Amino acid sequence: MAFANYKLNNGLEIVVDDNPQCHLTAVGYFVKAGACDESAELSGVSHFLEHMCFKGTPQRSALEINQQLDELGANCNARTGEEQTIYHATVLPEFQSQIVELLSDMMQPALGEEDFFTEKQVILEEIAMYRDQPPYGGHEQLMRSYFGTHPLGQPILGTEASVSALTPAAMASYHRQRYSAGNIILSVAGRVNVDQLLSDVERLTKHWPSGYVPPRSFPPEPRLLGREFLHVPQASQQYILQLAPGPSMLDPQRYAARLAAMIFGDDTGSRLFWRLVDSGRADLATVGHYEYETTGVLMSMLAMRPEDATDVWAEFEALESEFIECLPTEHELKLAKAKAIAGLSSANEISENRMFDIGSQWMTYGSYLTIEEVVDLYRRVTLAEVHDVLHRFPMQEKRVLTIGPDAIT
């Protein structure tokens, strides 16, 4: 595999991982625009705009976009998160130019008023549907409680009030600012004709403005040591969600934190799994470490029968204390490393995953680590580093949300 990066005159950056042995080509535009870039009044605009990019451009209708995707046999989708929006597609290598042209066109949507108001109803229905599904919008409520007024606490979909009030002019202004060339990365992996790619992208994006993108918000100050209850009488299960602090994307201890989370609460083979899931006391008991640019969180989720909730919660708290008192062992760290490296290596075999990896790395760090370098970073994590990160970020300093028919005392 051959990695390379390029920067066009308008500021657009291109990262490529060319592997002639691959049978597919994966292409993705990474836009540095997400929920954390929105004001409270614009909450949900990044996700709404993602929808609008599929609703037509000055050159194509929504029907023509979908017809061309079908003709190319493209596996195409998009996703919006707290810190970025990604538009991506995977095709046979002979369709590289066509998919690059189509995705590039979609980055400059028409934002027609009729489509805008039609899609607004779709978004509002999506918000209502998500609220009605287990665990009943609890993640958004917990993020809001944990991060407070910081943009990371805003729901990715927005709220009914913010989406209802959003106007086409406000979205167009947000698009002009956030979708400028200097705020976008094109990531391509698999079998890539690099010369053709550069020629195509330079031609297709030369009219994109470089633009000025304001810096992101201050680091959050999470609100800890709080408990809330969301009463959902029709729920057949009880859910307990928790957030605690952790290292950010830029913190060298993030690898140790990921391994510590795997030892304690991976969905197979962890301490939580053997004590709560394998025993049949809980249907779900997981802990994972998630990273943002300025912070990280340790997120746990429990699901069980309502009548078992009090006992399961007490057992979880006891296991949490035990995990700090009886720290991870060398054997547990060895198993966690093997699992992390195997998962990383397996994912690396897929062109689409490589595209996501190099695009996300370049957007976050402005640099690229090979799979071998990342594997080495995991292997270098010592038991002392795992112990240190657990002391630096105490798991017990957390925000808790219980969801279901019963409050837990």
Buried (B, 14 or more C-beta within 10 A) or exposed (E): BEBEBBEBEBBBBBBBBBBEEBEBBBBBBBBBBBBBBBEEEBBBBBBBBBBBBBBBBEEBBBEEBEEBBEEBEBEBBBBBBBBBBBBBBBBBBEBBBBBBBBBBBBBBBBBBEEBBEEBBEEBBEBBEEBBEEBBBBBBBBBBBBBBEEBBBBBBBBBBBEBBBEBEBEBBBEBBEBBBBBBBBBBBBBBBBBBEEBBEBBBEBBEEBEBBEBEEBEEEBEBBBEEBBEBEBEEBEBBBBBBBBBBBBBBBEBBBBBBBBBBBBBBBEBBBBBEBBBEEEBBBBBBBBBBBBBBBBBBBBBBBBBBEBBBEBBEBBEEBBEEBBEEBBEEEBBEBBBEBBBEEBEEBBEBBBBBBBBBBBBBBBEEEBBBBEEBBEBBEEBEBEBBBBBBEBBBBEEBBBBBBBBBEBE
